[in-house]
Amino acid sequence: MTAPKVEIRRISKRFGEVTALDEVDMVLNDNEFVSLVGVSGCGKSTLLSIIAGLAEPTAGEVVVGGVPVTGPGRDRGVVFQHATLLPWLTARRNVEFALRGEPMSAAERTRTAQEHLELVGLKGFENAYPAQLSGGMQQRVALARSLSYRPEILLMDEPFGALDALTRGEMQELLTEVWETHRLTVLFVTHDIEEAVFISDRVVIMTPRPGRILTEVKVDLERPRREEMQSSPRFVELTRELKQSIRGGRPG
């Protein structure tokens, strides 16, 4: 049996007297797309930050590829709700900036940046600055940047939360297409149940604070995923099951 890609072992996190996470156990398998859902304040983003190495747990550990996490690493790419692009650099230069530590020539960095911008549908916008791009386009640059150095794991913290509904739908389809191309492990934090069902192999539900794992639901929808799938009986059934669990019910 293949070992998990990521193991979250009894992770707890306290902020003073407040317990945000309480002995969270979870695994992410190789090439698996998992969404983490729950009510606001349940610790989803805190857990993602700990996996990314951007925050330290109060107790427990995260193991990636058999190695305990002690800080950020190139094996993990992170995409936040806001694109956090450098405003004085073009789209291509923003991606190249993420490659500055890679053993490659300037020409190779430019070619790699170009390839990943094309992958996310931004051919022709390489020389645009962030202020010249829409919110959805900025998130495409952020996704290209995080994928450019070929991380094994992609951690995404509500990356489409600030986008309008139409753009959000387009980004969801794009993300599943990119994931199918790259085949990497993804942990996606969202509060949107329909979004979680649409993009995921498995949805993990957290309890209200202190955050613990309540349950998980396997998403057995066919891939590739398309927008019309969201009106299918199975999609509606999975969405209802997840909402019942979050509200405290236990689907049969």
N, C-alpha and C positions, 0 to 999 in steps of 0.2 A: 504494500500500500504506500502511495506517495505521501511524503511528509507535508504538513501544511506549509504554505508560503509565509503566513504570519500567524503567530500564536500570541494571544493576549491572555496573560496569566494573572488572575486575581488582582487586577488593577484597581487601586483606590486612589482618589484624589480629594484632598481637603483644602479648602481656602479658609483659614482660621477655624471658626466653629462650624462652618458649613461643609457638609460632605457632598461633593458633586458626583463622585463615582464610588461605588461600593462593591469591591471584589468582582469586577467584570471579567468573565472568561469568554473568549470567542476565538474562532480560527477562520482564516481566509485561505482558500485553496488556490493552487496555481491556476492562472488564467480565469479566475472566477470573478464575476461582477456582483458585488454585494452592496445593498443600500442599508443605511442605518437611519431609522425613523423613530419618532417619539415627540412628545409635547415639548414646547419651548422650555429651555432650562434643564433638560434631563441629562445633559452632559455629552451630547453627541459630538459637538465641536471640540470639547475638552479631550475626549478620547482620541479623536483624529489627531489633535496636536501632539498628544503623547506618542502615538504611533509614528508621527512624522519626526519625532525627536525635538520638537519645538517647546515642549513642556515636560517636566519630570513628574512621575507619579509619586504619591506619598507612600504607596506600597505596591508590590507586584512588579512584573516586568513584561516587556514586549520583546518577542524574539522573531527576527526576520531571517529566513534562510538558515536557521540554526544559530544565529548570532544575536545576542542581546543588544537592544537599541540603547545607545548612550548619547545620541545627538542626531542632528540631521545627517543625511547621507545621499549619495547620488543614486542609490538603489530605490529611492522613494521620490517621486515627483509630487508636488502639491499645487492645487488650483483652488484659490479662494473665491468668495462671493464677488469680490471686486478684483479686477484684473491685475492691479498693482504693477502696471507697466511703467517704465521710465519715460516720462513725457518728452524728454529731450532727444530720445532715440526713435528712429523709424521702426516699423514693424519688424523688418528683417534684422536691424541692429539689436532690437530687444531679444530676439531669439539667439542671435550670435553671442550676446552678452552672457547667456546661460551656458554657452559652450566654451567660455574663455579658459576653463581649467582642463579641457579635454586635450589629449595629445593629437592635435590636428593642425594643419596649416590654415592660414587665413582663408585661402581659396576653398578648403574643405569645410570650414565653418560657414562660409557664405552658401555653398552648395547644400549643406545639410539644412540650414535655415530656410532656404528656398523650397526644398523638398517638403519640409513640414508645413510651411505656409500653404503650399499647394494642397497638401493632404487635408487641411481644414478649410479649403475653399477660398483662400485669399490670394490666389494668383492675380497679379495686377495691382495689389495693394502693398507691395513690399516696401515702397518708399513713403508710405503714408505715416504720419505721426499719430499717436493715440488720440489727440484732440480732433483729428479728422475722421476718426472711425466711430461707428455706432457702438453701443454697449455690447451687442452680440458679436460684432467684429473684434472688439477688444478682448472678449473672452476666447475667441478663436485664436488670437495671438498668444494669449496666456496658455491655452491648451497646446499649441504648437511648441511653445517654449518649454513646457514641462515634458513633452514627449521627445524633444530633440536629442537629449542625451541618453535616450533609451533606458529609462528606469524600469525596474521589474514590477514596481507597484505604483499605482496612481491614486493619490488621496485627494478627494474633491469635497470641499466644504460649501454646500449650497451654491454651486457656481452659477446657477441660472436663476437664482432667487430674485435678482433685481431686473430681470428682463421681462418684456411684455409677453403675453401668452403666445402670440404667433412666433416670435423669435425663439422663445423657450422651446416650443415644439420642434423647431428646426434644429436647435442645438442638441436636443435629446436624440433625434435621429442621427445627426452627425456623430455624436459621441458613440453610439452603438456601432456605427460603421467603422469608426476609427479603432474602437476596441476589437472588433472582429478582424481588422487588419493587423494590429500590433499584438493581440493576444497577450495581454498583461493582466495582472491582478488589480482590480479596482475596488476601493471602498468609497462610497458616495453618500455623503450626509445630506439629507433633505427632510423637510416637513411636509412635502407634497406626496400623498399616498399614490396618486395616479402616476406621478413621475417615477416613483420607486418601482411600481409594478412594471411599467413600460420598459425600463432599462435593465432590470436586474435578473440574475439567476436566483437570488435568494434575498429576502428582506428580513432584517433583524430589528426587532422592536425593543426599545428601552422603556423602563418604567419612569414615572416622574421622579424628581430628585428625592433621595439619592439614586443616581442612575444605576440600574442593574439590567441584565438581559431578561426580558419578560418571556419572549418566545421568538420563533422565526418561522417564516413561510417560504416554501420553495415555489418559485415562479416557473410553471411548466408550459409557458407560451413558446411557440416556435420562433426561431430566428431565421432571417432578419426581421426585426420589428418595424412595423409601419403604422402610421397614424390611425388608419382605419381599424386596426386591431383593438383600439380602445373601446369600440362599441360591441365587441364580441361578448357572448355570455360568460366565458371563462375569465376575461379581464374584469368584468363587473363583479363576478363572484369573488375573485382574489382581492379586489379593492374593498369589498364589503367585509371580508374576513379580517383584513388588516385593521380597518376602522373599528370593528367590534373589539379586537384585542387591545387597541390603544385606549378605548373607552372603558376597559376593565372587564369586558366580556371574554369568554373563552369559546371560540368557535368549535363546534363538534367535529 
